[in-house]
Amino acid sequence: MKLLEEIIFELSKLSEDQLTNENLHQIKKNITKKYNVTALPTNIQLQKKYQELVNLWKIKENKALKFLLMKRKVRSLSGIVPIQVLTKPWPCPGKCIFCPDEARMPKSYISSEPWAQRALLNDFDPIKQVYNRLLSLQSSGHNTDKIEMIVLWWSFDAYPYEYKLDFIKKLYDACNTFEDVKSKLSLSSEHPKSARFTIDLDKLDIKLSSSLEEAQKINENAKNRIIWLTIETRPDLVTEENVRFWRKLGVTRLEIWVQSVFNDVLQANKRWHTIEDVKKALHLVRKYWLKISVHMMPWLYKSNPEKDIESFKILFEDPYLKPDELKFYPTSVIPNTELYDLWKKWDYKPITTEEIKYIVKKVKQNYIPPYTRIKRLIRDIPSQEIASWSKITNLRQLINQELLEEKDLLNDKYFMRLFCDNDYKVSIFKFTPNQEDLLKNPVDISTVRKYFHNNFVCLCTRCREIRNKTSALQMDNDMSILLVIRKYNSSVWEEYFISFETLEGYLIWFVRLLLPKDFANWEWLGENVALIRELHVYGLEQKIGKAEEWVQHRGFWKKLMYVAEQIAFKNWYKKISVISGVGVRWFYRKIGYNLEWTYMVKNLA
């Protein structure tokens, strides 16, 4: 359409500073008026036309313009794009009193939830779900080279072995074949936006791999690579056999329901596990160096605000817990649950907005360590499905706004918790381009204190990640980036959160290193092996191999790996091993790592 082309041409004449939402809206209005069109074109339409013009060499690639037109920019500002898929309905071993149980959905999910609706309309087929999301993300302007694949349902290990194997294999198949079939996928007005693409696999003639191993091998070099793979399970289903199977599938992160650290609360809500079960499960998972994400539910039946806040305090003090990631899921009252019946009988009082804000603010201000990420503050349950509880949808925004208003009061507290906390030992070094010199130039804490002023609302890695704040990166200023090493103890032994951060405290790159004393029972690996549980680069997701103006692909990941290797070597570890997603194995081969079963391993001696 000529209208779209003219808008793109006008936008391409603007400088980077002029590429604002206000100017975009004004140009849309002016040109649609010129063509006597009443409806303004969408950013998705403009994004598609922009890419067409770039491909036809009619305009030069303009990253600032592409970013302006991108829909839901937050989806790829953490360095990768998440894709959520849902497994089919199956009997759940749990009897939790708060869980909805819709016949056509896996227990605890409601068909009106966005990702659940997409799964239902795609018959819970893994290939259809992935195709749908990839097409939607690419249409919105996101690169999908690096994918975090999240397999939803709380009891993954309750499924039969063959179903689990086939489901995960098809996730790899979908990513491997998408580029060959995407031109044949079409929009449908019959489906809601959450599943607006019609997927008819019978008409696509897809060539599937013959085995999981083949699918993984292809994905190592595919256009859409699975960098992380997440499953969810219950603490009582975590066994050595299951953990080994997860690694065969390529799982790198586990989401696990904890809900409360108090046994009386767990029992009252019919969780059918204890906090001792949780500790045993997390210890085993950490031994196999998976990343750990836990779910906590404030205001469960028989709990209260003080007990909930204490629950989070224990969560980050107990060495058998200390998760890498955290989800707040404040308890909602959903019809057709046992909790709903208790509420109707006045035996349960639902939480209010002010009460949940109070709990979350206290936890953020006092207990979240700088090595943990808060992934969610509320579950995305449609308000019409909630019988009772605050139906607020922008909880994170409200809490963050209140904390921003208090940030000057929190400045000293946050500085002390970042760099002087008793729970972890902090070492700070000046950044140097030569990686061999990275550990040779310590920075005095008083120097950091002189410049530090927080502009974030808590210390979690999500609040501190740099995203698109590239102005904080003054590459010609040797003090604008610091190497920060935080050492703390977990049940397996010593953990290191090694990061590059700005003077203001923004997090740019980090690696999680574990030096174990309690070794996993891998016959081929042996003992004295240091473990890397995660390597992450923040900033807008970039195409693999592209060194652009954002913060990815500047070689800093190599420097982080070098620091981790040096720490392991100085502590007498002979090998270092990375829990690598299938699609990122090439990353480690470039610096001397080789594949041993599902891990990337390098000799240090």
Stockholm file with secondary structure:
# STOCKHOLM 1.0

chainA/1-605         MKLLEEIIFELSKLSEDQLTNENLHQIKKNITKKYNVTALPTNIQLQKKYQELVNLWKIKENKALKFLLMKRKVRSLSGIVPIQVLTKPWPCPGKCIFCPDEARMPKSYISSEPWAQRALLNDFDPIKQVYNRLLSLQSSGHNTDKIEMIVLWWSFDAYPYEYKLDFIKKLYDACNTFEDVKSKLSLSSEHPKSARFTIDLDKLDIKLSSSLEEAQKINENAKNRIIWLTIETRPDLVTEENVRFWRKLGVTRLEIWVQSVFNDVLQANKRWHTIEDVKKALHLVRKYWLKISVHMMPWLYKSNPEKDIESFKILFEDPYLKPDELKFYPTSVIPNTELYDLWKKWDYKPITTEEIKYIVKKVKQNYIPPYTRIKRLIRDIPSQEIASWSKITNLRQLINQELLEEKDLLNDKYFMRLFCDNDYKVSIFKFTPNQEDLLKNPVDISTVRKYFHNNFVCLCTRCREIRNKTSALQMDNDMSILLVIRKYNSSVWEEYFISFETLEGYLIWFVRLLLPKDFANWEWLGENVALIRELHVYGLEQKIGKAEEWVQHRGFWKKLMYVAEQIAFKNWYKKISVISGVGVRWFYRKIGYNLEWTYMVKNLA
#=GR chainA/1-605 SS CHHHHHHHHHHHTSCGGGCCHHHHHHHHHHHHHHTTCCSCCCHHHHHHHHHHHHHTTSSCCCHHHHHHHCSSGGGGTTSSEEEEEECCCCCCSCCCTTCCCCTTSCTTCCTTSHHHHHHHHTTTCHHHHHHHHHHHHHHTTCCCSEEEEEEECTTGGGSCHHHHHHHHHHHHHHHHHHHHHGGGCEECSSSCGGGCEECCGGGTCCCCCSSHHHHHHHHTTSSSEEEEEEEEECGGGCCHHHHHHHHHHTCCEEEEEEECSCHHHHHHTTCCCCHHHHHHHHHHHHHTTCEEEEEECTTCTTCCHHHHHHHHHHHHHSTTCCCSEEEECCCCBCSSSHHHHHHHTTSCCCCCHHHHHHHHHHHHHHTCCTTCEEEESSCCCCGGGCSBSCCCSCHHHHHHHHHHHTHHHHHHHHHHHHHSCTTSEEEEEECCSSGGGTTSCBCCHHHHHHHCCCCSSSSSHHHHBCTTCGGGCCTTCTTSEEEEEEEEECSSEEEEEEEEEETTCCEEEEEEEEEESSCCCCTTTCSSEEEEEEEEECSSCCCTTCCCSSSSSSSHHHHHHHHHHHHHHHTTCSEEEECCCGGGHHHHHTTTCEEETTEEEEECC
#=GC SS_cons         CHHHHHHHHHHHTSCGGGCCHHHHHHHHHHHHHHTTCCSCCCHHHHHHHHHHHHHTTSSCCCHHHHHHHCSSGGGGTTSSEEEEEECCCCCCSCCCTTCCCCTTSCTTCCTTSHHHHHHHHTTTCHHHHHHHHHHHHHHTTCCCSEEEEEEECTTGGGSCHHHHHHHHHHHHHHHHHHHHHGGGCEECSSSCGGGCEECCGGGTCCCCCSSHHHHHHHHTTSSSEEEEEEEEECGGGCCHHHHHHHHHHTCCEEEEEEECSCHHHHHHTTCCCCHHHHHHHHHHHHHTTCEEEEEECTTCTTCCHHHHHHHHHHHHHSTTCCCSEEEECCCCBCSSSHHHHHHHTTSCCCCCHHHHHHHHHHHHHHTCCTTCEEEESSCCCCGGGCSBSCCCSCHHHHHHHHHHHTHHHHHHHHHHHHHSCTTSEEEEEECCSSGGGTTSCBCCHHHHHHHCCCCSSSSSHHHHBCTTCGGGCCTTCTTSEEEEEEEEECSSEEEEEEEEEETTCCEEEEEEEEEESSCCCCTTTCSSEEEEEEEEECSSCCCTTCCCSSSSSSSHHHHHHHHHHHHHHHTTCSEEEECCCGGGHHHHHTTTCEEETTEEEEECC
//
